[in-house]
């Protein structure tokens, strides 16, 4: 074969190799694009399954709270979504409504987490809420009806158990505390009656895993359901409240913070700290017993810091975190 034909053959072979490489690359990119599309579609479908519709919100107002929506001009002010990484990736959705009529103006907020009711709040701006049904005069009786209707709205077993516990309470003006199984109910009276039903085990009250109702002037103004969202990781309490103060003080020996370009490490605490026992999340949505020890400082330090809060796990005494507080 002459040099001319050898050169031509070499060029053709090189072109063939380049063409084949481009085809492989295009196929790879096509597969990658298809994979990304499928991933985005999966996430979108998950978002749809985790989110709640505006119909759900209106149904809640009508069937649970019994707001007479026909009396109002309802305007959806916002419908916001947020992926809560601090709550194990929970999808949080908050809808806000303006309900207006000639004699009443209300501002309503509804929160859903993973497509389940989480919180209802109402701000009465003018007049009073107009209901489709007569409302009981006592907070206890109102709560009984609300729980029954919420159980029908959500169809969850624990709400039925809570209703059974609440049925044991009479319409009393006295503060109440009763316990049955792993449920504990507290009812406090006053200007803003409050009823809380929480999970309890091993003498530890897991308050985040609870349902609470707050009333003002006979109207439900705040209802929070966190019972479905949290689980219990541990009930062990091996550290006493006296011991936890020592652990918290020792943790401050090596603590410092930076504010306004200044690193503060030489600070002084004064007086006796306050100690609060309040279970908190450690792993995703699992609750563990925890102490919060708050120390007051002798003066206001850079950043407006006048107190330091130390969180200590009650099962093993390890420090969860240290946070500064400002006035």
FENUR-V795304 format. One record per residue. N is the residue number from 1. RES is the residue in one letter. PSI is psi in radians with two decimals (NA if undefined). Layout:
N_RES_PSI / N_RES_PSI
This chain:
1_X_2.32 / 2_X_2.83 / 3_X_-0.62 / 4_X_-0.83 / 5_X_-0.59 / 6_X_-0.74 / 7_X_-0.75 / 8_X_-0.74 / 9_X_-0.69 / 10_X_-0.73 / 11_X_-0.75 / 12_X_-0.70 / 13_X_-0.72 / 14_X_-0.76 / 15_X_-0.68 / 16_X_-0.76 / 17_X_-0.77 / 18_X_-0.78 / 19_X_-0.75 / 20_X_-0.69 / 21_X_-0.74 / 22_X_-0.71 / 23_X_-0.75 / 24_X_-0.76 / 25_X_-0.74 / 26_X_-0.70 / 27_X_-0.69 / 28_X_-0.78 / 29_X_-0.65 / 30_X_-0.75 / 31_X_-0.70 / 32_X_-0.76 / 33_X_-0.72 / 34_X_-0.70 / 35_X_-0.73 / 36_X_-0.68 / 37_X_-0.78 / 38_X_-0.66 / 39_X_-0.78 / 40_X_-0.69 / 41_X_-0.69 / 42_X_-0.75 / 43_X_-0.64 / 44_X_-0.76 / 45_X_-0.63 / 46_X_-0.70 / 47_X_-0.75 / 48_X_-0.71 / 49_X_-0.44 / 50_X_-0.23 / 51_X_2.82 / 52_X_2.57 / 53_X_2.87 / 54_X_-0.44 / 55_X_-0.67 / 56_X_-0.70 / 57_X_-0.81 / 58_X_-0.71 / 59_X_-0.65 / 60_X_-0.81 / 61_X_-0.70 / 62_X_-0.82 / 63_X_-0.43 / 64_X_-1.02 / 65_X_-0.37 / 66_X_0.60 / 67_X_2.33 / 68_X_1.56 / 69_X_-0.37 / 70_X_-0.32 / 71_X_-0.27 / 72_X_2.72 / 73_X_1.94 / 74_X_2.26 / 75_X_2.14 / 76_X_1.94 / 77_X_-0.64 / 78_X_2.72 / 79_X_1.54 / 80_X_2.50 / 81_X_2.57 / 82_X_2.30 / 83_X_1.94 / 84_X_1.68 / 85_X_-0.48 / 86_X_-0.14 / 87_X_0.72 / 88_X_0.52 / 89_X_0.26 / 90_X_2.34 / 91_X_2.08 / 92_X_2.29 / 93_X_2.24 / 94_X_2.12 / 95_X_2.38 / 96_X_2.40 / 97_X_2.58 / 98_X_2.10 / 99_X_2.00 / 100_X_2.47 / 101_X_-3.13 / 102_X_-0.42 / 103_X_0.09 / 104_X_2.45 / 105_X_2.12 / 106_X_2.58 / 107_X_2.05 / 108_X_2.38 / 109_X_2.30 / 110_X_2.27 / 111_X_2.32 / 112_X_2.46 / 113_X_2.13 / 114_X_0.77 / 115_X_0.34 / 116_X_2.47 / 117_X_2.36 / 118_X_-0.67 / 119_X_2.49 / 120_X_2.27 / 121_X_2.51 / 122_X_2.34 / 123_X_2.02 / 124_X_1.87 / 125_X_-0.65 / 126_X_2.53 / 127_X_-2.47 / 128_X_2.68 / 129_X_2.47 / 130_X_2.13 / 131_X_2.71 / 132_X_-0.31 / 133_X_2.63 / 134_X_2.42 / 135_X_2.46 / 136_X_2.73 / 137_X_-0.45 / 138_X_2.62 / 139_X_-0.62 / 140_X_-0.86 / 141_X_-0.68 / 142_X_-0.73 / 143_X_-0.64 / 144_X_-0.83 / 145_X_-0.72 / 146_X_-0.73 / 147_X_-0.72 / 148_X_-0.76 / 149_X_-0.61 / 150_X_-0.64 / 151_X_-0.65 / 152_X_-0.59 / 153_X_-0.72 / 154_X_-0.49 / 155_X_0.90 / 156_X_2.50 / 157_X_-0.73 / 158_X_-0.51 / 159_X_-0.61 / 160_X_-0.68 / 161_X_-0.67 / 162_X_-0.70 / 163_X_-0.70 / 164_X_-0.70 / 165_X_-0.74 / 166_X_-0.48 / 167_X_-0.30 / 168_X_-0.20 / 169_X_2.29 / 170_X_2.90 / 171_X_1.43 / 172_X_2.70 / 173_X_0.07 / 174_X_2.69 / 175_X_2.48 / 176_X_2.55 / 177_X_2.08 / 178_X_2.74 / 179_X_2.44 / 180_X_2.03 / 181_X_-2.21 / 182_X_0.33 / 183_X_2.38 / 184_X_2.27 / 185_X_2.30 / 186_X_2.39 / 187_X_2.08 / 188_X_2.39 / 189_X_-2.93 / 190_X_-2.80 / 191_X_-0.57 / 192_X_1.44 / 193_X_2.47 / 194_X_2.35 / 195_X_2.23 / 196_X_2.30 / 197_X_2.04 / 198_X_2.86 / 199_X_2.37 / 200_X_2.48 / 201_X_2.40 / 202_X_0.69 / 203_X_0.34 / 204_X_2.13 / 205_X_1.98 / 206_X_1.39 / 207_X_-0.57 / 208_X_-0.52 / 209_X_1.36 / 210_X_3.00 / 211_X_2.28 / 212_X_2.57 / 213_X_2.31 / 214_X_2.35 / 215_X_2.66 / 216_X_2.15 / 217_X_0.61 / 218_X_-0.08 / 219_X_2.44 / 220_X_2.07 / 221_X_-0.26 / 222_X_2.24 / 223_X_2.20 / 224_X_2.30 / 225_X_1.84 / 226_X_0.11 / 227_X_-0.74 / 228_X_-0.43 / 229_X_-0.65 / 230_X_2.64 / 231_X_2.90 / 232_X_2.09 / 233_X_-0.61 / 234_X_2.63 / 235_X_0.12 / 236_X_2.32 / 237_X_1.78 / 238_X_-0.06 / 239_X_2.25 / 240_X_2.88 / 241_X_-0.52 / 242_X_-0.75 / 243_X_-0.61 / 244_X_-0.51 / 245_X_-0.72 / 246_X_-0.77 / 247_X_-0.70 / 248_X_-0.73 / 249_X_-0.76 / 250_X_-0.61 / 251_X_-0.47 / 252_X_-0.26 / 253_X_-0.58 / 254_X_0.29 / 255_X_2.51 / 256_X_2.83 / 257_X_2.80 / 258_X_2.25 / 259_X_2.47 / 260_X_0.63 / 261_X_0.15 / 262_X_2.32 / 263_X_2.14 / 264_X_2.06 / 265_X_-0.39 / 266_X_1.42 / 267_X_2.80 / 268_X_2.37 / 269_X_2.63 / 270_X_2.65 / 271_X_-3.03 / 272_X_2.38 / 273_X_2.79 / 274_X_2.45 / 275_X_2.16 / 276_X_2.27 / 277_X_2.04 / 278_X_1.87 / 279_X_2.54 / 280_X_2.91 / 281_X_2.39 / 282_X_-0.91 / 283_X_1.82 / 284_X_-1.89 / 285_X_0.30 / 286_X_2.31 / 287_X_2.42 / 288_X_2.55 / 289_X_2.40 / 290_X_2.56 / 291_X_2.54 / 292_X_2.03 / 293_X_2.10 / 294_X_2.14 / 295_X_2.31 / 296_X_2.52 / 297_X_2.78 / 298_X_-0.26 / 299_X_3.12 / 300_X_2.12 / 301_X_2.96 / 302_X_2.41 / 303_X_0.04 / 304_X_0.38 / 305_X_2.15 / 306_X_0.10 / 307_X_2.71 / 308_X_2.33 / 309_X_2.23 / 310_X_2.15 / 311_X_2.24 / 312_X_2.27 / 313_X_2.32 / 314_X_-0.24 / 315_X_-0.64 / 316_X_-0.04 / 317_X_0.12 / 318_X_2.69 / 319_X_2.16 / 320_X_-0.89 / 321_X_2.82 / 322_X_2.28 / 323_X_2.46 / 324_X_2.72 / 325_X_2.51 / 326_X_2.74 / 327_X_NA
